[in-house]
Amino acid sequence: MTELAYLADMASAYVRSFRARVVALPPGGLVLDRTYFYPAGGGQPADHGTLRQGDTTVPVVDVTKSGPAVLHRTRALPGQRSSFPLGAEVEGLVDWDRRHQHMRLHTGQHLLSARTFERTGLRTRKAVLRGMEATIDLEGEVRTPALELIQLDLVEIVRRPRSVRIRHVPRAEWDALPVAGRSGLVPLPPHVDPVRVIEVDGEDSCPCGGTHVRSTAEIGEVRWTVPTVASGGGSRVGFTLARPGATTPPE
């Protein structure tokens, strides 16, 4: 089993280096006893980075979750091995620019889904983060006047920052909350208890296992993409980050 250390609290998403032990060596990669690398899932791409021991550095090119284990897929550099021995203690280094970009996109996507639901009652069927872009597929068509109001909402939320926090809520309590309707199209698996909830102060409350920024100010300026028809019907709307990097967050 791999401890998903990035889940613990908001500060954990900002961890850039950590130490862990190799506990399994499946083909093409390795499993650690704990990790801060995010495995692909929920529309958020995997983290990249490196694992290091002494003079040997191994790039991490993909991270996936299989049951209770997280597989770190690695690639050999010229003249070096592609893995480490079972039981070895290694240092993980997360590609921070990639991680922080995903954090900004994911928090912005939560806000886009929340404001769309508030303005139109339309829920998000699917969210995808790719490169500098976040998109959501809605269960119905969003009209231009409503979309313009939603876009203004997000500009204001970034301009006047809201704090973002994590709460762990007992499952029965979460199921009884009216805010659960915003994300009700994707049922939580029965075994999830407690529920990890990402809260944007005064704006949104949604179960999520992804990484997020501490403040909406870190999202930075965004540019709106042209709405299209989503696969299966409904609208696909989204945004791109105007700049690859936002304000450097505190350590």
SULUR-V587387 format. One record per pair of residues at least 12 apart in sequence whose ideal C-beta (glycine too) atoms are under 8 Angstrom apart, sorted by sequence separation. I is the first residue (numbers start at 0). GAP is how many residues later the second one is. D is the distance in Angstrom with one decimal. If there is no record, write none. Layout:
I:GAP:D ; I:GAP:D
//
This chain:
19:12:4.0 ; 20:12:4.8 ; 36:12:6.4 ; 47:12:5.8 ; 59:12:5.1 ; 60:12:5.6 ; 123:12:4.6 ; 124:12:4.7 ; 194:12:4.9 ; 195:12:6.8 ; 197:12:7.6 ; 224:12:7.3 ; 4:13:6.8 ; 19:13:5.7 ; 46:13:7.5 ; 47:13:6.3 ; 59:13:7.0 ; 60:13:6.8 ; 123:13:7.0 ; 124:13:6.6 ; 195:13:6.1 ; 223:13:7.9 ; 224:13:4.7 ; 19:14:4.9 ; 47:14:7.7 ; 59:14:5.9 ; 60:14:5.1 ; 112:14:6.8 ; 123:14:6.2 ; 124:14:5.5 ; 173:14:7.9 ; 197:14:5.6 ; 223:14:7.7 ; 224:14:6.2 ; 19:15:6.2 ; 47:15:7.9 ; 58:15:6.5 ; 122:15:7.2 ; 123:15:7.8 ; 191:15:7.6 ; 223:15:5.3 ; 224:15:6.4 ; 17:16:7.3 ; 45:16:5.4 ; 46:16:5.8 ; 57:16:4.7 ; 58:16:5.0 ; 121:16:4.5 ; 122:16:5.3 ; 199:16:6.6 ; 222:16:6.3 ; 17:17:7.6 ; 45:17:4.1 ; 57:17:7.4 ; 121:17:5.6 ; 170:17:7.7 ; 221:17:4.2 ; 222:17:5.1 ; 17:18:4.9 ; 45:18:6.9 ; 57:18:7.1 ; 58:18:6.8 ; 108:18:5.1 ; 121:18:5.0 ; 221:18:6.7 ; 222:18:8.0 ; 57:19:7.2 ; 187:19:6.0 ; 221:19:6.1 ; 222:19:5.4 ; 56:20:6.6 ; 108:20:6.8 ; 115:20:7.3 ; 119:20:7.7 ; 121:20:6.1 ; 173:20:7.9 ; 220:20:7.8 ; 221:20:6.1 ; 1:21:7.8 ; 14:21:4.8 ; 29:21:7.7 ; 50:21:6.9 ; 170:21:6.6 ; 173:21:4.3 ; 219:21:6.3 ; 220:21:3.9 ; 39:22:7.4 ; 57:22:7.1 ; 111:22:7.1 ; 115:22:6.5 ; 119:22:5.6 ; 170:22:3.7 ; 181:22:7.3 ; 218:22:7.7 ; 219:22:6.5 ; 220:22:6.8 ; 36:23:6.3 ; 39:23:6.7 ; 50:23:6.9 ; 56:23:7.1 ; 57:23:7.4 ; 105:23:6.2 ; 112:23:5.5 ; 119:23:8.0 ; 169:23:6.8 ; 170:23:6.4 ; 173:23:7.0 ; 181:23:7.9 ; 182:23:5.0 ; 219:23:6.0 ; 11:24:6.9 ; 38:24:4.4 ; 39:24:6.0 ; 40:24:6.4 ; 55:24:5.5 ; 57:24:6.1 ; 104:24:4.5 ; 111:24:5.9 ; 169:24:5.3 ; 170:24:5.8 ; 181:24:6.3 ; 182:24:6.3 ; 37:25:6.7 ; 38:25:5.2 ; 55:25:6.7 ; 57:25:6.7 ; 108:25:4.3 ; 168:25:5.6 ; 169:25:7.7 ; 36:26:4.6 ; 38:26:4.1 ; 57:26:7.2 ; 107:26:5.8 ; 115:26:6.5 ; 119:26:5.2 ; 167:26:4.4 ; 168:26:4.8 ; 178:26:4.6 ; 219:26:3.9 ; 101:27:5.9 ; 104:27:7.7 ; 108:27:6.3 ; 118:27:5.1 ; 167:27:7.1 ; 178:27:7.8 ; 218:27:6.8 ; 219:27:7.4 ; 34:28:7.6 ; 55:28:7.4 ; 104:28:7.5 ; 105:28:7.4 ; 167:28:5.9 ; 168:28:5.2 ; 176:28:7.6 ; 217:28:4.9 ; 1:29:6.1 ; 4:29:5.0 ; 5:29:7.5 ; 104:29:4.4 ; 166:29:7.9 ; 167:29:7.4 ; 216:29:7.9 ; 217:29:6.3 ; 1:30:6.0 ; 2:30:6.5 ; 4:30:6.3 ; 5:30:4.9 ; 118:30:5.8 ; 119:30:8.0 ; 165:30:6.4 ; 166:30:4.8 ; 216:30:6.9 ; 1:31:6.6 ; 2:31:3.9 ; 3:31:6.9 ; 4:31:5.1 ; 5:31:7.7 ; 38:31:5.2 ; 52:31:5.6 ; 100:31:7.1 ; 118:31:5.4 ; 165:31:7.0 ; 217:31:6.0 ; 1:32:6.5 ; 2:32:7.3 ; 5:32:5.9 ; 38:32:7.8 ; 59:32:7.6 ; 165:32:6.3 ; 166:32:6.0 ; 1:33:5.6 ; 28:33:8.0 ; 36:33:7.2 ; 50:33:7.0 ; 164:33:7.9 ; 165:33:7.5 ; 173:33:7.0 ; 115:34:5.6 ; 118:34:7.6 ; 163:34:6.7 ; 164:34:5.3 ; 34:35:5.3 ; 36:35:6.3 ; 52:35:5.9 ; 114:35:4.7 ; 163:35:7.0 ; 213:35:6.7 ; 52:36:7.2 ; 163:36:5.3 ; 164:36:7.6 ; 212:36:7.1 ; 34:37:7.1 ; 52:37:4.8 ; 162:37:7.8 ; 163:37:7.4 ; 30:38:4.9 ; 31:38:7.0 ; 51:38:6.4 ; 52:38:7.1 ; 111:38:7.1 ; 114:38:4.5 ; 161:38:5.3 ; 162:38:4.7 ; 30:39:6.5 ; 50:39:4.7 ; 51:39:4.7 ; 114:39:6.3 ; 161:39:4.3 ; 30:40:6.1 ; 31:40:6.5 ; 50:40:7.1 ; 51:40:7.9 ; 161:40:6.1 ; 29:41:7.6 ; 30:41:7.2 ; 50:41:5.6 ; 51:41:6.5 ; 161:41:5.7 ; 28:42:4.8 ; 29:42:5.5 ; 49:42:7.6 ; 50:42:7.6 ; 110:42:7.9 ; 111:42:6.4 ; 27:43:7.7 ; 28:43:5.2 ; 48:43:6.5 ; 49:43:4.8 ; 110:43:5.6 ; 156:43:7.8 ; 28:44:4.1 ; 29:44:6.7 ; 48:44:5.0 ; 23:45:6.8 ; 25:45:6.2 ; 27:45:5.5 ; 28:45:5.4 ; 48:45:4.5 ; 27:46:7.7 ; 48:46:4.5 ; 107:46:7.2 ; 110:46:5.9 ; 138:46:6.5 ; 156:46:6.3 ; 46:47:5.5 ; 47:47:4.5 ; 46:48:6.5 ; 163:48:5.5 ; 163:49:6.1 ; 47:50:5.6 ; 163:50:5.7 ; 46:51:6.5 ; 162:51:6.8 ; 163:51:6.4 ; 46:52:5.4 ; 162:52:5.8 ; 163:52:6.8 ; 29:53:5.3 ; 161:53:7.2 ; 28:54:7.4 ; 29:54:6.7 ; 160:54:4.7 ; 161:54:4.8 ; 36:55:6.5 ; 46:55:7.6 ; 160:55:5.0 ; 35:56:6.4 ; 160:56:3.8 ; 34:57:6.7 ; 36:57:6.3 ; 44:57:6.4 ; 106:57:6.1 ; 24:58:6.2 ; 31:58:7.4 ; 35:58:5.9 ; 43:58:5.7 ; 122:58:7.6 ; 157:58:5.4 ; 122:59:6.5 ; 123:59:7.5 ; 156:59:5.2 ; 157:59:6.5 ; 31:60:7.3 ; 122:60:7.3 ; 124:60:5.6 ; 21:61:7.9 ; 24:61:5.7 ; 37:61:7.2 ; 122:61:6.6 ; 123:61:6.9 ; 157:61:5.3 ; 21:62:5.3 ; 23:62:7.4 ; 43:62:5.7 ; 122:62:4.8 ; 157:62:7.1 ; 21:63:6.9 ; 22:63:7.4 ; 157:63:7.4 ; 21:64:5.7 ; 22:64:7.9 ; 37:64:7.3 ; 116:64:7.8 ; 157:64:7.5 ; 21:65:6.3 ; 116:65:4.7 ; 1:66:6.8 ; 3:66:7.2 ; 20:66:6.6 ; 21:66:4.8 ; 42:66:7.6 ; 0:67:4.0 ; 1:67:5.3 ; 20:67:7.0 ; 21:67:8.0 ; 0:68:6.5 ; 1:68:4.1 ; 20:68:5.3 ; 21:68:6.5 ; 113:68:6.2 ; 153:68:7.1 ; 19:69:7.4 ; 20:69:7.5 ; 112:69:6.9 ; 18:70:6.2 ; 19:70:6.2 ; 112:70:7.8 ; 18:71:7.2 ; 18:72:5.6 ; 19:72:6.0 ; 17:73:7.3 ; 18:73:7.5 ; 150:73:5.6 ; 16:74:6.2 ; 17:74:5.1 ; 16:75:6.6 ; 16:76:5.1 ; 15:77:6.8 ; 16:77:7.2 ; 15:78:5.2 ; 14:79:7.2 ; 15:80:5.1 ; 146:80:6.6 ; 15:83:7.9 ; 42:83:6.8 ; 42:84:4.2 ; 44:84:6.2 ; 41:85:7.6 ; 42:85:4.8 ; 43:85:5.3 ; 44:85:7.2 ; 141:85:7.0 ; 153:85:7.8 ; 12:86:7.7 ; 42:86:5.7 ; 113:86:7.3 ; 109:88:6.3 ; 114:88:7.6 ; 110:89:6.3 ; 113:89:5.8 ; 12:90:6.0 ; 109:90:6.4 ; 113:90:3.7 ; 134:90:7.1 ; 146:90:6.5 ; 106:91:7.9 ; 112:91:7.7 ; 110:92:6.2 ; 113:92:7.2 ; 132:92:6.8 ; 137:92:6.9 ; 106:93:7.2 ; 110:93:6.3 ; 112:93:7.5 ; 136:93:3.9 ; 139:93:7.9 ; 140:93:6.3 ; 141:93:4.6 ; 109:94:5.4 ; 136:94:7.2 ; 139:94:5.3 ; 140:94:5.1 ; 136:95:7.6 ; 138:95:5.4 ; 139:95:7.2 ; 141:95:6.3 ; 109:96:5.7 ; 137:96:4.7 ; 136:97:6.0 ; 137:97:4.8 ; 109:98:7.2 ; 136:98:7.7 ; 137:98:7.5 ; 136:99:5.2 ; 137:99:7.0 ; 135:100:7.2 ; 134:101:5.6 ; 135:101:6.1 ; 105:102:7.8 ; 109:102:7.5 ; 134:102:6.9 ; 135:102:6.4 ; 134:103:3.4 ; 105:104:4.8 ; 125:104:7.8 ; 133:104:5.4 ; 105:105:6.6 ; 106:105:4.6 ; 110:105:7.0 ; 124:105:7.3 ; 132:105:5.9 ; 133:105:6.0 ; 105:106:5.7 ; 106:106:5.0 ; 132:106:7.2 ; 133:106:7.9 ; 124:107:7.6 ; 132:107:4.6 ; 101:108:7.7 ; 102:108:5.0 ; 110:108:8.0 ; 131:108:4.8 ; 132:108:7.9 ; 101:109:6.4 ; 102:109:5.5 ; 103:109:5.8 ; 106:109:6.6 ; 124:109:6.7 ; 131:109:4.8 ; 102:110:4.8 ; 106:111:7.6 ; 107:111:4.8 ; 98:112:6.7 ; 106:112:5.9 ; 121:112:7.6 ; 131:112:6.9 ; 99:113:7.7 ; 121:113:7.8 ; 103:114:5.9 ; 107:114:6.4 ; 102:115:7.4 ; 103:115:4.8 ; 103:116:6.6 ; 99:118:7.8 ; 115:121:7.3 ; 111:125:7.1 ; 111:126:7.3 ; 111:127:6.9 ; 107:131:6.5 ; 107:133:8.0 ; 104:136:6.7 ; 103:137:6.2 ; 100:140:6.8 ; 103:142:6.0 ; 100:143:6.6 ; 100:144:8.0 ; 99:145:7.5 ; 99:146:7.4 ; 96:147:6.9 ; 96:148:6.8 ; 99:149:7.4 ; 9:154:6.9 ; 9:155:6.2 ; 9:156:5.7 ; 8:157:5.8 ; 41:166:6.9 ; 43:166:4.7 ; 41:167:6.1 ; 43:167:7.4 ; 40:168:7.1 ; 41:168:5.7 ; 37:172:7.2 ; 37:173:5.6 ; 6:189:6.4 ; 12:198:4.1 ; 12:199:6.3 ; 12:200:7.8 ; 13:200:7.8 ; 6:202:6.5 ; 9:202:7.4 ; 9:204:5.3 ; 3:205:7.9 ; 5:205:6.0 ; 13:235:6.3 ; 13:237:7.4
//
